[in-house]
Amino acid sequence: MNMGNFQLTDKLIIEIDNKMTWIFHGDVFDNTTKGAAKLWAKMGSNGYAALLLFNKAINYCFNLIGRERVSLSKKVMASVNKAVIRINDFETTAAEIAIRKKYDYVICGHIHQPQKRVVKNEEGSVVYLNSGDWVEHLTSLEYFNNDWHIYTYDEKVMNTVQVRDIESRKETDVVTAEIALYLHSLAM
């Protein structure tokens, strides 16, 4: 789907420095997004959203009394992801398909666990990367010097960045709020 210069897609295959990279979300390999399990996953997603709000309120109170932030959702997601999604099976499935298709890299983010590792089988090898997420892990991926790198940003450093209002530009066709509303409607 295209919205001006902004494109939404479920997968992207790019060639950088003569190496093929397959980028996709990853939910296609997750059995919790299919059939009856989809309903349970949706309920879990709503519970996770509520947990994030609750966690935000707790951290606001902790900040008032000078205590360190806590991440309830990170603790819950670590155990839920291992129990429900079977992370290793997910990674193996994605990597095996990437090897079969002769990709050099496979990148996804569905399980939100930042990782970079080489996966090998009898047909070849691929570099598996999971971008993690920005909300809980403060992780991102970047390609430079002929390789992909995972960055984990220091939350204390991030909190020192000055927040400023961004003027809305009249020449843009789609504003951020419209994109957010559209993406939210897709999740429902």
PyRosetta script that sets phi, psi and omega in degrees:
from pyrosetta import init, pose_from_sequence

init()
pose = pose_from_sequence("MNMGNFQLTDKLIIEIDNKMTWIFHGDVFDNTTKGAAKLWAKMGSNGYAALLLFNKAINYCFNLIGRERVSLSKKVMASVNKAVIRINDFETTAAEIAIRKKYDYVICGHIHQPQKRVVKNEEGSVVYLNSGDWVEHLTSLEYFNNDWHIYTYDEKVMNTVQVRDIESRKETDVVTAEIALYLHSLAM")
pose.set_psi(1, 133.8)
pose.set_omega(1, 178.4)
pose.set_phi(2, -110.7)
pose.set_psi(2, 136.4)
pose.set_omega(2, 173.6)
pose.set_phi(3, -131.4)
pose.set_psi(3, 90.3)
pose.set_omega(3, -174.9)
pose.set_phi(4, 66.0)
pose.set_psi(4, -126.4)
pose.set_omega(4, 178.0)
pose.set_phi(5, -89.3)
pose.set_psi(5, 4.5)
pose.set_omega(5, -176.9)
pose.set_phi(6, -102.2)
pose.set_psi(6, 128.1)
pose.set_omega(6, -178.2)
pose.set_phi(7, -124.0)
pose.set_psi(7, 133.1)
pose.set_omega(7, 173.6)
pose.set_phi(8, -106.4)
pose.set_psi(8, 132.0)
pose.set_omega(8, 179.1)
pose.set_phi(9, -146.9)
pose.set_psi(9, 154.4)
pose.set_omega(9, -179.4)
pose.set_phi(10, -86.6)
pose.set_psi(10, -14.0)
pose.set_omega(10, 176.2)
pose.set_phi(11, -156.6)
pose.set_psi(11, 158.9)
pose.set_omega(11, 178.8)
pose.set_phi(12, -145.2)
pose.set_psi(12, 132.2)
pose.set_omega(12, 175.1)
pose.set_phi(13, -118.4)
pose.set_psi(13, 120.0)
pose.set_omega(13, -178.3)
pose.set_phi(14, -128.2)
pose.set_psi(14, 151.9)
pose.set_omega(14, 175.2)
pose.set_phi(15, -111.5)
pose.set_psi(15, 122.1)
pose.set_omega(15, 177.3)
pose.set_phi(16, -129.6)
pose.set_psi(16, 128.6)
pose.set_omega(16, 179.2)
pose.set_phi(17, 51.8)
pose.set_psi(17, 42.7)
pose.set_omega(17, 179.4)
pose.set_phi(18, 62.3)
pose.set_psi(18, 22.7)
pose.set_omega(18, 176.0)
pose.set_phi(19, -122.4)
pose.set_psi(19, 137.3)
pose.set_omega(19, -177.8)
pose.set_phi(20, -92.4)
pose.set_psi(20, 131.9)
pose.set_omega(20, 179.3)
pose.set_phi(21, -121.9)
pose.set_psi(21, 127.3)
pose.set_omega(21, 177.6)
pose.set_phi(22, -105.2)
pose.set_psi(22, 118.4)
pose.set_omega(22, -179.1)
pose.set_phi(23, -117.0)
pose.set_psi(23, 128.5)
pose.set_omega(23, 177.6)
pose.set_phi(24, -157.2)
pose.set_psi(24, 166.5)
pose.set_omega(24, -177.3)
pose.set_phi(25, -69.5)
pose.set_psi(25, -51.7)
pose.set_omega(25, 177.1)
pose.set_phi(26, 115.6)
pose.set_psi(26, -11.3)
pose.set_omega(26, -176.9)
pose.set_phi(27, -67.0)
pose.set_psi(27, -16.0)
pose.set_omega(27, 178.7)
pose.set_phi(28, -62.3)
pose.set_psi(28, -25.3)
pose.set_omega(28, 179.9)
pose.set_phi(29, -96.6)
pose.set_psi(29, 0.8)
pose.set_omega(29, -175.3)
pose.set_phi(30, -97.3)
pose.set_psi(30, 115.2)
pose.set_omega(30, -179.6)
pose.set_phi(31, -64.6)
pose.set_psi(31, -16.7)
pose.set_omega(31, 178.7)
pose.set_phi(32, -77.2)
pose.set_psi(32, -2.6)
pose.set_omega(32, 177.6)
pose.set_phi(33, -106.6)
pose.set_psi(33, 13.9)
pose.set_omega(33, -178.6)
pose.set_phi(34, -126.3)
pose.set_psi(34, 149.3)
pose.set_omega(34, 174.1)
pose.set_phi(35, 55.5)
pose.set_psi(35, -141.8)
pose.set_omega(35, -178.0)
pose.set_phi(36, -64.0)
pose.set_psi(36, -29.1)
pose.set_omega(36, 179.5)
pose.set_phi(37, -64.7)
pose.set_psi(37, -23.1)
pose.set_omega(37, 179.2)
pose.set_phi(38, -62.1)
pose.set_psi(38, -39.3)
pose.set_omega(38, 178.0)
pose.set_phi(39, -63.0)
pose.set_psi(39, -44.7)
pose.set_omega(39, 178.9)
pose.set_phi(40, -63.7)
pose.set_psi(40, -39.5)
pose.set_omega(40, 178.7)
pose.set_phi(41, -64.2)
pose.set_psi(41, -39.7)
pose.set_omega(41, 179.1)
pose.set_phi(42, -63.4)
pose.set_psi(42, -43.0)
pose.set_omega(42, 178.3)
pose.set_phi(43, -64.0)
pose.set_psi(43, -39.8)
pose.set_omega(43, 177.2)
pose.set_phi(44, -64.3)
pose.set_psi(44, -37.6)
pose.set_omega(44, 178.6)
pose.set_phi(45, -63.5)
pose.set_psi(45, -42.3)
pose.set_omega(45, 178.1)
pose.set_phi(46, -66.5)
pose.set_psi(46, -38.9)
pose.set_omega(46, 177.0)
pose.set_phi(47, -64.5)
pose.set_psi(47, -37.6)
pose.set_omega(47, 178.3)
pose.set_phi(48, -64.7)
pose.set_psi(48, -41.8)
pose.set_omega(48, 177.8)
pose.set_phi(49, -61.3)
pose.set_psi(49, -41.4)
pose.set_omega(49, 177.9)
pose.set_phi(50, -65.4)
pose.set_psi(50, -40.0)
pose.set_omega(50, 178.4)
pose.set_phi(51, -62.0)
pose.set_psi(51, -39.6)
pose.set_omega(51, 177.8)
pose.set_phi(52, -61.9)
pose.set_psi(52, -42.2)
pose.set_omega(52, 178.2)
pose.set_phi(53, -64.4)
pose.set_psi(53, -44.6)
pose.set_omega(53, 178.7)
pose.set_phi(54, -61.2)
pose.set_psi(54, -43.8)
pose.set_omega(54, 179.6)
pose.set_phi(55, -62.2)
pose.set_psi(55, -39.0)
pose.set_omega(55, 178.7)
pose.set_phi(56, -62.8)
pose.set_psi(56, -41.7)
pose.set_omega(56, 179.0)
pose.set_phi(57, -64.9)
pose.set_psi(57, -42.6)
pose.set_omega(57, 178.7)
pose.set_phi(58, -61.9)
pose.set_psi(58, -44.7)
pose.set_omega(58, -179.1)
pose.set_phi(59, -67.1)
pose.set_psi(59, -31.7)
pose.set_omega(59, 174.9)
pose.set_phi(60, -62.8)
pose.set_psi(60, -46.0)
pose.set_omega(60, 178.4)
pose.set_phi(61, -64.3)
pose.set_psi(61, -43.5)
pose.set_omega(61, 178.3)
pose.set_phi(62, -59.8)
pose.set_psi(62, -40.3)
pose.set_omega(62, 179.2)
pose.set_phi(63, -62.2)
pose.set_psi(63, -39.1)
pose.set_omega(63, 179.9)
pose.set_phi(64, -63.1)
pose.set_psi(64, -32.8)
pose.set_omega(64, -178.2)
pose.set_phi(65, -101.0)
pose.set_psi(65, 8.5)
pose.set_omega(65, 174.5)
pose.set_phi(66, 81.0)
pose.set_psi(66, 19.7)
pose.set_omega(66, 179.0)
pose.set_phi(67, -95.5)
pose.set_psi(67, 157.8)
pose.set_omega(67, 178.3)
pose.set_phi(68, -68.0)
pose.set_psi(68, 151.9)
pose.set_omega(68, 174.7)
pose.set_phi(69, -64.5)
pose.set_psi(69, 151.8)
pose.set_omega(69, 171.5)
pose.set_phi(70, -124.4)
pose.set_psi(70, 154.3)
pose.set_omega(70, 177.7)
pose.set_phi(71, -122.3)
pose.set_psi(71, 92.0)
pose.set_omega(71, 177.6)
pose.set_phi(72, -64.3)
pose.set_psi(72, -40.9)
pose.set_omega(72, -176.4)
pose.set_phi(73, -65.3)
pose.set_psi(73, -34.5)
pose.set_omega(73, 178.5)
pose.set_phi(74, -63.9)
pose.set_psi(74, -40.7)
pose.set_omega(74, 179.2)
pose.set_phi(75, -66.7)
pose.set_psi(75, -43.2)
pose.set_omega(75, -179.7)
pose.set_phi(76, -66.8)
pose.set_psi(76, -46.5)
pose.set_omega(76, -177.5)
pose.set_phi(77, -62.4)
pose.set_psi(77, -35.8)
pose.set_omega(77, 179.9)
pose.set_phi(78, -59.6)
pose.set_psi(78, -44.0)
pose.set_omega(78, -179.1)
pose.set_phi(79, -78.1)
pose.set_psi(79, -39.0)
pose.set_omega(79, -179.3)
pose.set_phi(80, -65.9)
pose.set_psi(80, -45.6)
pose.set_omega(80, -179.6)
pose.set_phi(81, -57.8)
pose.set_psi(81, -42.2)
pose.set_omega(81, -178.7)
pose.set_phi(82, -69.2)
pose.set_psi(82, -36.8)
pose.set_omega(82, -177.1)
pose.set_phi(83, -77.3)
pose.set_psi(83, -43.8)
pose.set_omega(83, -170.5)
pose.set_phi(84, -90.6)
pose.set_psi(84, -40.3)
pose.set_omega(84, -169.3)
pose.set_phi(85, -95.9)
pose.set_psi(85, -20.8)
pose.set_omega(85, -175.2)
pose.set_phi(86, 55.5)
pose.set_psi(86, 73.3)
pose.set_omega(86, -172.8)
pose.set_phi(87, -51.2)
pose.set_psi(87, -45.2)
pose.set_omega(87, -176.3)
pose.set_phi(88, -62.5)
pose.set_psi(88, -41.4)
pose.set_omega(88, 178.2)
pose.set_phi(89, -62.7)
pose.set_psi(89, -41.6)
pose.set_omega(89, 179.5)
pose.set_phi(90, -60.1)
pose.set_psi(90, -50.6)
pose.set_omega(90, -178.6)
pose.set_phi(91, -62.6)
pose.set_psi(91, -42.2)
pose.set_omega(91, -179.9)
pose.set_phi(92, -63.1)
pose.set_psi(92, -44.3)
pose.set_omega(92, 179.2)
pose.set_phi(93, -60.0)
pose.set_psi(93, -49.5)
pose.set_omega(93, 180.0)
pose.set_phi(94, -60.9)
pose.set_psi(94, -44.1)
pose.set_omega(94, -178.1)
pose.set_phi(95, -66.3)
pose.set_psi(95, -42.7)
pose.set_omega(95, -179.1)
pose.set_phi(96, -63.1)
pose.set_psi(96, -40.4)
pose.set_omega(96, 177.3)
pose.set_phi(97, -65.6)
pose.set_psi(97, -42.2)
pose.set_omega(97, 178.9)
pose.set_phi(98, -62.1)
pose.set_psi(98, -39.8)
pose.set_omega(98, 178.0)
pose.set_phi(99, -63.9)
pose.set_psi(99, -45.7)
pose.set_omega(99, 178.9)
pose.set_phi(100, -58.7)
pose.set_psi(100, -37.1)
pose.set_omega(100, -178.6)
pose.set_phi(101, -86.2)
pose.set_psi(101, 3.0)
pose.set_omega(101, 176.5)
pose.set_phi(102, 65.8)
pose.set_psi(102, 31.6)
pose.set_omega(102, 174.5)
pose.set_phi(103, -81.3)
pose.set_psi(103, 151.9)
pose.set_omega(103, 177.3)
pose.set_phi(104, -88.0)
pose.set_psi(104, -32.3)
pose.set_omega(104, -179.2)
pose.set_phi(105, -133.7)
pose.set_psi(105, 146.9)
pose.set_omega(105, 169.2)
pose.set_phi(106, -129.5)
pose.set_psi(106, 127.8)
pose.set_omega(106, -176.6)
pose.set_phi(107, -124.7)
pose.set_psi(107, 130.0)
pose.set_omega(107, 173.8)
pose.set_phi(108, -146.2)
pose.set_psi(108, 175.2)
pose.set_omega(108, -177.7)
pose.set_phi(109, -140.8)
pose.set_psi(109, 0.4)
pose.set_omega(109, -170.8)
pose.set_phi(110, -52.5)
pose.set_psi(110, -41.6)
pose.set_omega(110, -175.7)
pose.set_phi(111, -90.4)
pose.set_psi(111, -1.8)
pose.set_omega(111, 172.1)
pose.set_phi(112, 60.8)
pose.set_psi(112, 23.9)
pose.set_omega(112, 178.2)
pose.set_phi(113, -111.3)
pose.set_psi(113, 105.4)
pose.set_omega(113, -177.4)
pose.set_phi(114, -59.6)
pose.set_psi(114, 131.3)
pose.set_omega(114, -177.6)
pose.set_phi(115, -162.2)
pose.set_psi(115, 147.6)
pose.set_omega(115, 171.0)
pose.set_phi(116, -140.6)
pose.set_psi(116, 123.1)
pose.set_omega(116, 178.7)
pose.set_phi(117, -158.1)
pose.set_psi(117, 157.6)
pose.set_omega(117, 176.9)
pose.set_phi(118, -90.8)
pose.set_psi(118, 130.1)
pose.set_omega(118, 176.8)
pose.set_phi(119, -112.6)
pose.set_psi(119, 127.8)
pose.set_omega(119, -178.6)
pose.set_phi(120, -121.9)
pose.set_psi(120, 146.8)
pose.set_omega(120, 168.2)
pose.set_phi(121, -145.5)
pose.set_psi(121, -172.8)
pose.set_omega(121, -175.7)
pose.set_phi(122, -66.0)
pose.set_psi(122, -17.7)
pose.set_omega(122, -179.5)
pose.set_phi(123, -90.9)
pose.set_psi(123, -15.5)
pose.set_omega(123, -178.3)
pose.set_phi(124, 151.9)
pose.set_psi(124, -152.2)
pose.set_omega(124, -179.8)
pose.set_phi(125, -147.5)
pose.set_psi(125, 162.2)
pose.set_omega(125, 178.4)
pose.set_phi(126, -150.3)
pose.set_psi(126, 151.7)
pose.set_omega(126, 173.4)
pose.set_phi(127, -92.1)
pose.set_psi(127, 116.7)
pose.set_omega(127, 178.4)
pose.set_phi(128, -92.1)
pose.set_psi(128, 128.9)
pose.set_omega(128, 176.6)
pose.set_phi(129, -128.9)
pose.set_psi(129, 137.4)
pose.set_omega(129, 170.4)
pose.set_phi(130, -120.3)
pose.set_psi(130, 126.0)
pose.set_omega(130, -175.3)
pose.set_phi(131, -72.1)
pose.set_psi(131, -10.7)
pose.set_omega(131, -174.5)
pose.set_phi(132, 69.8)
pose.set_psi(132, -133.9)
pose.set_omega(132, 175.0)
pose.set_phi(133, -159.4)
pose.set_psi(133, 162.8)
pose.set_omega(133, -178.6)
pose.set_phi(134, -84.4)
pose.set_psi(134, -33.0)
pose.set_omega(134, -173.1)
pose.set_phi(135, -68.0)
pose.set_psi(135, -48.9)
pose.set_omega(135, -175.3)
pose.set_phi(136, -98.8)
pose.set_psi(136, -38.8)
pose.set_omega(136, -173.6)
pose.set_phi(137, -104.0)
pose.set_psi(137, -11.7)
pose.set_omega(137, -175.3)
pose.set_phi(138, 53.2)
pose.set_psi(138, 46.0)
pose.set_omega(138, -179.1)
pose.set_phi(139, -113.6)
pose.set_psi(139, 152.8)
pose.set_omega(139, 175.4)
pose.set_phi(140, -151.6)
pose.set_psi(140, 165.4)
pose.set_omega(140, 177.0)
pose.set_phi(141, -113.8)
pose.set_psi(141, 146.7)
pose.set_omega(141, 175.5)
pose.set_phi(142, -146.1)
pose.set_psi(142, 141.8)
pose.set_omega(142, 176.9)
pose.set_phi(143, -102.6)
pose.set_psi(143, 120.7)
pose.set_omega(143, 171.8)
pose.set_phi(144, -157.3)
pose.set_psi(144, 160.2)
pose.set_omega(144, -177.4)
pose.set_phi(145, 50.3)
pose.set_psi(145, 43.4)
pose.set_omega(145, 175.7)
pose.set_phi(146, 63.8)
pose.set_psi(146, 26.9)
pose.set_omega(146, 179.4)
pose.set_phi(147, -157.5)
pose.set_psi(147, 158.6)
pose.set_omega(147, 174.2)
pose.set_phi(148, -89.7)
pose.set_psi(148, 141.9)
pose.set_omega(148, -178.7)
pose.set_phi(149, -132.1)
pose.set_psi(149, 141.0)
pose.set_omega(149, 173.6)
pose.set_phi(150, -96.4)
pose.set_psi(150, 131.0)
pose.set_omega(150, 175.7)
pose.set_phi(151, -112.4)
pose.set_psi(151, 133.3)
pose.set_omega(151, 172.4)
pose.set_phi(152, -114.9)
pose.set_psi(152, 116.3)
pose.set_omega(152, -175.9)
pose.set_phi(153, -86.8)
pose.set_psi(153, 145.3)
pose.set_omega(153, 179.3)
pose.set_phi(154, -78.7)
pose.set_psi(154, 119.7)
pose.set_omega(154, -177.3)
pose.set_phi(155, -59.4)
pose.set_psi(155, -36.3)
pose.set_omega(155, 179.9)
pose.set_phi(156, -64.7)
pose.set_psi(156, -38.6)
pose.set_omega(156, 177.4)
pose.set_phi(157, -68.9)
pose.set_psi(157, -40.7)
pose.set_omega(157, -179.8)
pose.set_phi(158, -62.3)
pose.set_psi(158, -34.1)
pose.set_omega(158, -179.6)
pose.set_phi(159, -71.7)
pose.set_psi(159, -12.8)
pose.set_omega(159, 179.4)
pose.set_phi(160, -88.4)
pose.set_psi(160, -7.6)
pose.set_omega(160, -180.0)
pose.set_phi(161, -71.9)
pose.set_psi(161, 133.4)
pose.set_omega(161, 179.5)
pose.set_phi(162, -72.6)
pose.set_psi(162, 133.7)
pose.set_omega(162, 176.9)
pose.set_phi(163, -91.4)
pose.set_psi(163, 133.0)
pose.set_omega(163, 178.7)
pose.set_phi(164, -135.6)
pose.set_psi(164, 154.9)
pose.set_omega(164, 176.8)
pose.set_phi(165, -74.9)
pose.set_psi(165, 139.6)
pose.set_omega(165, 177.9)
pose.set_phi(166, -103.7)
pose.set_psi(166, 125.6)
pose.set_omega(166, 178.9)
pose.set_phi(167, -68.8)
pose.set_psi(167, 139.5)
pose.set_omega(167, 176.9)
pose.set_phi(168, -81.8)
pose.set_psi(168, 138.4)
pose.set_omega(168, -177.7)
pose.set_phi(169, -94.5)
pose.set_psi(169, 130.2)
pose.set_omega(169, -177.6)
pose.set_phi(170, -71.1)
pose.set_psi(170, -23.1)
pose.set_omega(170, -176.2)
pose.set_phi(171, -78.3)
pose.set_psi(171, -10.6)
pose.set_omega(171, 179.1)
pose.set_phi(172, -79.5)
pose.set_psi(172, 143.4)
pose.set_omega(172, -179.0)
pose.set_phi(173, -82.7)
pose.set_psi(173, -33.1)
pose.set_omega(173, -175.7)
pose.set_phi(174, -123.8)
pose.set_psi(174, 127.2)
pose.set_omega(174, 179.4)
pose.set_phi(175, -94.9)
pose.set_psi(175, 160.5)
pose.set_omega(175, -175.7)
pose.set_phi(176, -56.9)
pose.set_psi(176, -41.2)
pose.set_omega(176, -179.0)
pose.set_phi(177, -61.0)
pose.set_psi(177, -38.8)
pose.set_omega(177, 178.9)
pose.set_phi(178, -66.4)
pose.set_psi(178, -40.3)
pose.set_omega(178, 178.1)
pose.set_phi(179, -64.1)
pose.set_psi(179, -45.2)
pose.set_omega(179, 179.7)
pose.set_phi(180, -60.8)
pose.set_psi(180, -43.3)
pose.set_omega(180, 179.3)
pose.set_phi(181, -62.7)
pose.set_psi(181, -42.9)
pose.set_omega(181, 179.5)
pose.set_phi(182, -63.3)
pose.set_psi(182, -48.1)
pose.set_omega(182, -179.9)
pose.set_phi(183, -62.2)
pose.set_psi(183, -38.6)
pose.set_omega(183, 178.0)
pose.set_phi(184, -63.9)
pose.set_psi(184, -39.4)
pose.set_omega(184, -179.8)
pose.set_phi(185, -65.2)
pose.set_psi(185, -31.4)
pose.set_omega(185, 177.5)
pose.set_phi(186, -66.9)
pose.set_psi(186, -31.9)
pose.set_omega(186, -176.9)
pose.set_phi(187, -77.1)
pose.set_psi(187, -15.6)
pose.set_omega(187, -175.7)
pose.set_phi(188, -82.5)
pose.dump_pdb("model.pdb")
